[in-house]
Amino acid sequence: MRYRLITTASAVVLGLMTAVHGAEITQDGANAIRDNLNNLLPEDIAKSGVVAVNPAGTRYEIIYDLAKLLSKVNPADFTIGGLKPISMFATPQDNGLWNVEGDNSLNVSGHFKGPDQKRTEFTYSIASLAYTSIFDPAISYFRSGDFSAKDIKATSTTDTEQVNVSVGDVKYKLTSADSAAGRMDFAVNGTLTAFAEQVSGKEMPPVHITADAIDFDARVYSLPAKELRDIVVFALDHAEEKQISKENEEKLKAMLRDAFPLISSLEETIDLHNLAVTGAAGSGGAKSFGYRLTIDGPSDATRLGVAMNAADVTFDSPMVPAAYSAFLPQAVDVQFGIPDMDFAAFGDEFMKLDLTKSREEGEDAGKKAVERLFRDGKFVMDFPKISAKSGVYDIDMSAKVESRLDAGKDEYALQASILARDYDKTIAAVQELAKANPELNQASFGMLMVKGFAKTDPDGRQRWDVTVTPDGSVTVNGQQIKGPDKPE
């Protein structure tokens, strides 16, 4: 069932690949588009009449009656009601591109059984889903477009849990540009407003999550759009085959070679505004919460980076005594990444895989490809910045951790720099808490010992440069505080 839905969705954009463009709108042209779309579908689905194409003035109307996909599905496993035909309009342009536009609504409900055979009831509704876009048959994708949706609601209910989600409006824009060597750059950005989610269950009080707005921006550079189109079509054509033939393996590998490297860089950011979470345990939130993903660098030295930050953080819970509230962070910034990944070597090793072998044999060979992804069997993670700030502390840290992928080896190395502003203020706050909780006296004593190893930076912050070597030695600011581990 999933394969059929994916295939049909792909056919929505692939079907215009060979249709006649820049010509008079005729029934013959409509039939040609319909036949092209049907050729991309499994035979039994094509015969069901799921696709219809009609001349509509200066454009073609393409109608997808997705309800016909469900005619042979066991209603005990999956049912859906209210599924209306979806229509879009395609207008051929003189330059070979197509203008594709539509405005549909959705209001469906039904149920399905998951792999565990548990029944899930669902409802989905969208008051309006509108778009105007430019489709390029050469890449079987949109070159640009403006998309919007209004009043989105969804519910999911099982015998133990219920989830309700609603969104006010969604608006986003897609743009593209030609890149070097026949590749393309794509960018999408937009905003989602009035997000709300509630999760509740038999053994869980309701939890509410809301955000006034969610902004998103994503960019990918030097994407081999045509080559990826060929790979997608190939995968759809052979999706139901249990094992790939040697001939098809060579075809697939040739297409992958043409597509490598898949991108030169990628950026993705998501920003939530006035995020709030409430539940039985208390309430909290942040004026802003951000997430960023980056992939950049040459294929033989690629870095994956992730960053998350929150500002004006609040938390109110009876589980946190008032005396400890000052220790809750008001701002957090976490950045980490995996540098120097060799995707060129990974691709070379992947091409050696025998895809015609069993899954178990393929997994063993795939492990070798993963090992070559990391140079000399070393897995490195860097932390350019980890910071937290409250009324009683202000801490910044950067670090680099190395470990090995070799089986049976658990050695690691660490280099870290920790800086604390107003560290005496932090110690004093812990000592004040210790008056009511004597167990914290040991913590404050430990903090005083740590202060003895600190150096003072020109800006007045306390600094600790920590090094841990693979033999277990530990030094702080050049002073060894632990020697090598004894050999086993």
N, C-alpha and C positions, 0 to 999 in steps of 0.2 A: 504494500500500500504506500509506504513512504517513497519507494522508488518511483511509483507512478506520479505522485504529486510533484516530486522534484523534476521529473522529466517534463511534465506539463508546464510547470513554471518556467523551465528553461526554454520551452518552445514558444513562450510568449515573446521573447526577444530574438530567438534564433530564426523564426519563421520568415522574417523579412529579408533574409540573406540573399535569396535569388529572385525575389519578386521583381517584376518590371517596374522601373521608376521613371518619373518624368514623362509619363504618357497619359492618355485619356483614361479616366476612371470607368471601367467596364465590368460586366459580370464575368467575362473571361479572366480579367485581372484578379477579381475577387476569388474566383475558383483556383487560380494559380497560387495565391497566398494560402488559401485553405489547404490545398494539396501539399504545399511545402511544410505547413505546420503539422499536418497529419503524418507526413513522412518521418517526422522526428518523434512520433509517439508510437508506443507498442500497438500492434495491429488491432487487438481487441478494443483498445481505448479509441483509436481512430474511427473504428466502425460504429462506436456508440454515438457519434455525432456531438462530441464535446466541443468541437470548434465549428463556428459558422462565420463566414465573411460575406459582407454585402456592400455594394456600391452605396455611397451616401454623399451625393453631390460631388464636391471636389476632393473627397477622401474615401477611405474604406473604413467600415465599421467591423471590428473583430470582436466576436462574442465568445466567451468561454462559459459553458454550462458545466461547472465543476461538480454539480450534484450527480451528473451521469457517471462520474468516476466511482460512485459508491453503489452502483446497481448490483454489483456482485460481492459486496462486502457483507459479512455476517452481521446483522443488526445487533446481535448480542455483544459483539466486540466493539462496534463503532457505529454510532448514528449521529446525524446532524440535521437539524431542522432550520428552515428559513434561509437556506443557501440560494441566493438569487444569481442569475447569470451576471457575469462581469463583462463590461464592454469597454473598448478603447477605440480611438480613431487614429488611423495612420494616413498621413498625407505625404506622397512622394515629392521630393525636391529635385530640382534640376542638377544639383551637385552630387546626386546619388545618395544623399542622406534622407532620413524620414523624420517628419514631425509626428510625435506620438503624444496623444493627450487623452485624458479621461477624467471622470468624476463619478465615483461610485460610493455606495454606502454598504454597511454590513450589519446584520443583526441576526446572529445564529445562536443556537444552543444545542446541546447533545451530551453524549457520554462516550467514553472509551475505556478499554481495559489495558493496563500496562503489562509489562513482562511478568509482574508478580500477580497478575489476574485481579488486581484490585480495581474497582470501578471508580472512575472520576467523572463527575458532572461538570460541565463548563458552559459559559455564555461569553460571547464576544460581540461587541457592537462598536461601530465607527459611524458617526453621523455623516461625515464627508471625507473622502480620500480623493484628492484632486492633484493633477500633475500636468505639466507641459514640458516636453523634453525633445531632444534631438538624438535619434538613434542612428548608429553607424553600422551598416551591414558588414563592413570589412572587419570589424572587431566583435560584432554581435553584442554590442553594449551601447549605453548612452554616452554621448560626448558631453552633454550638458542637460540641465533640467531644474525646474522648480517644483517642489513637492510640498503638499500640506495635508494635514489631517485634523479633524475636529471632534471633540467630545468622544474620547476613546474610553471604553469600559470593558473590563474582563473579570470573570470570577472562575474559580476552580475549587471544587468541593469533593472531598473524600469522606469516608466514615470517621476520620480522625482529625482532619484539618480543612480550613477554608481560607482562601486567599482572594481578596478583592483589590483590584487596581483600577485607577482612573487617571486620565490625563486630559487637560483642557485642550490645548492646541499643540501641534507639531508643525514646524516649518523648516525646511532645509533646502540647500542649493548645491547642485553638482556642477563642477566645471572641469575642463581638461585642456591639455596642451600637448602638442607633439614634442617628443624628446629626441635624443640622439639615437641613431641606429634603428629607426623605425619604431621606437618605443614611445610610451605616453606617460604623462604626469596627470594624476587625478587629485581633486580636492573636493571635500564635502564639508559643509558647516551649517549649523542650524540651532534652533532653540525649541525646547519642550517646556510647556508651562503647566502649573497647577498639578504637579505629580502627587499622588496619594496612594498608599498601599496599606492594607490591614491584613495581618496574619493572625489567626486564632485557631484553637484546637481544643479537644476534649480535656487535655491535661495542660493546656497553655493559655494563660490569659491573653487577651488581644494586645498586639503590638502595632502601633501606628507609625508610619514613616511618611513624611511630607517634605516637599521642596517647592519653593515658589517658582523656580525655573532651573532648567538644566541646559547649559550650553555645550555644544560638542563641535569639534573641529578635527578632521582627519585629512592627511595628505600622504600620497604615495608617489614616489618618483621613479622614473625609468621602468615602468611596468611593461612586460612583453605581452600586450593585450591580444594580439593576433595569435601568438603561440599558445597562450592560455586558453583562448577560444577553441583551438584545435584539440587541446588536451581534454577539455570539458566534453566536447562532442564525442571524442573517442571513448571517454569513460562512460557516457550515457549509452553509447552503442554496445558496450560490452559489460554493462553493469550486472546482468543476470548470468554471466558465465562463471562457473565455479572455479575454473582455473584458466589462466591466460596461456595462449599458445606461444611457441617460440617465435613465430613470425610476428604476432602482435606485440610480443615483448620488445622486439627490435624496433617496431614502429613507435611504441611508447617511449623507449629510451631516446630515440632520435628526436622526438618532439621535446623531451625534457632537456636534451642538450641544447636545442635551439632556444629554450626558454631561460636557461641559466645565464647569469644570476637573475633571480625572480624580481628583485628590486635593487635600487641603489640606496634608498633610504625610505623611512616611514616615520610619520609623526601622528600621534593621536592625543587629544586633550579632552577632558570632560570636567566641567565646573558646575557644582551644585550651589545654589544660592538659598540661604535661610533654610538649611536642612534641620529637621526636627524629628526626634524619635521619642515616643512616649509609650509607657507600658507599666505593668504592675510594679516593676522594680524601680521606677522613677522616670525622669525625663531628661533629655539632653539634646545637643545639636551643635551647629556651627553656623556662623554667618556665611562662611564660604568653605567649601571642601573641593579640592582639585585633584585630578589624576592625570598623569602624562606618561605615555609610552613612546619610546624612540628606538629605531633600529637604523644604524648608520655605519659608515666605514666601508672600505673595500671588501670584496667577498672573502679574502683570506685573512681579514682582521676586522671582523664585524663586532659591534658592541650593541647589546640589548640593554636599554635603560628604563627604569620605572621610577616615577616620583609621585608622592602623595603629600598633600599639605592641608591643614585645617587652621582657620583663624577664628578668633572670638568663640572659642569652644566653651560650652556650658554643660553642667551636669548636676542634677538635683535628685538625690535618692536617699531614702531613709536608711539604706544600707551603708552609707558613708557618714560617719559621725561628723558633726560640724567642725570639730577641731582638726580634721584631716582635709577639709575642703580646699584649703590653701595649696595643698600638694597636687590637686588635680590640674592637668595641663590646660593652659588657656590657648596655646598655639603649638602646633606640631608640624615638623617638616621632615619627611623621610625620603631619601634618594638612594637607590641601589642599582647595580647593573652587573652584567656578565660581559667582560671585554674580551677582545682578541679571539673570537671564534672563527675557525677556518672553514667556512662553508664551501670553499673551492675544493678542499681536500675531502669534505663530507660528500660533495657531489661526485667526485672521482670514485670514491669507495662505493657510493650507492649504485653507480653504473656497473659495478662488478657483480651486483646481486643477481642471482638467478631467480627471477620472478615466477618461473614455472614450477618451482619446488614447493613443498608443503609450507604451511604457515610457520611451523616450528623451526624449520631450516632457515626460512627467511628472517625470522626474528633474531636468530644467532648471527646471521650476516649483518643484519641491521645494527646490532650492537657494535660491530666493528666500525661501521660508518659513524656512529655517535662518538666513539672513542677518538676518531680522527678529527672530529669537530673541535676537540680541545687539545691544544699543543702539548706534546710530551706526556699525555695522560693527566695533565693538571687542570683542575677545575678552580677557576678564580672568580671571586665575587668581590666587587668593590662597593664601598659606601661613601660616596663623595660628601654626603651630609646627612646627619641625623641630629635633629635639634628638638628640644622641648622647653617650654617656658611657662612659668606660673608666677604667683606672687612671691614665692620663696626660693625659686631656683631658675637658672638660665644656663642650659647645658648645650654644647655643640660637640659633635663627634664625627670623625672621618676614619675610615678603616679599609683594609684590604685583607681578605682571607683566602688562603690557598689550601687546597686539599688534593688528594690523588684519587683517580678512578680505578686504580689497580685493585683487583680483588684481594682482600685480606690485609690491606694497608689502611690504617686509620690516622696516619700522621697528618698534621696540618700546621700551617704557619699563619701568624697574625701580625699585622702592623696597624696600630691605631693611635690616634691623637684625640685626647679628651680635654675640653676646655670648659671651665665653669666660672661664670661671673658671680661676684658676691657670694663666694663659697662659705664665708663665715656666717652670712645670713642664713644659709641653708642649714649649717650645723646648729646655729642657735634655735632655729625652728624645730629641729629634731629633739634638741635638749629640752625645749619647752614641752613637747609632747611626752617626753620621758618622765616628767613630773607626775603625770596621770597614768602612764604606762611604763613601769620600770623596765620592762623587757627591752625597750628602745635604748636603754643606756648602753647596751653592747653595740648597737648600731652607731650611736653618736661617737663612742670610743673608736670604732673602726674608721669612721670618717675623719677623726683627728689624726689617726695613723696615716691614712691616705694623704692627708694634707702635708704630712712630713716629707713625702716624696715629690711634691709639686714644685714646679718652677713658675715664676711670675712673668707673664708676657708684658710687653710695653704698654698694652692697653689695660693692664691690671688684672686680667683673667688668670686663673690658675691653670697650668697645663701639665698633662701627663702623657708622654710619648711611650707607648707600650709595645714591646716586641716579644712575640712567642715564636721560637724556632722549632723545626720539626723534631729535634731531639728532646723537646720539653722545657728548654731553658726559657726563663721569663726575665726581662729587664724592664725597668721603668726609668725613663729619663737617663738612660745609660747605666743605671745601677742594677746589678743582678740581684734579684730577690728570690730566685729559684734556679738551681742548677739543672743539668741534663737528667733525664729519667735514667734509672738503672736498667741495663739490658736484661730482658727476661731470660 
